[in-house]
Amino acid sequence: MSTDTLLSGPTVPAASGTTKSVVILLHGYGADGNDL
């Protein structure tokens, strides 16, 4: 079974018109609060 997840959020177009890189921030990924 395969589940595709679509990420959405605020976007800003590239100033040059061509996207050269992507930054994905996974804040708190895997954290349960005990390691904060």
CNS distance restraints for C-alpha pairs under 8 A (distance, minus, plus):
assign (resid  13 and name CA) (resid  17 and name CA) 7.11 0.50 0.50
assign (resid  13 and name CA) (resid  19 and name CA) 7.79 0.50 0.50
assign (resid  14 and name CA) (resid  18 and name CA) 5.96 0.50 0.50
assign (resid  14 and name CA) (resid  19 and name CA) 5.61 0.50 0.50
assign (resid  31 and name CA) (resid  35 and name CA) 6.94 0.50 0.50
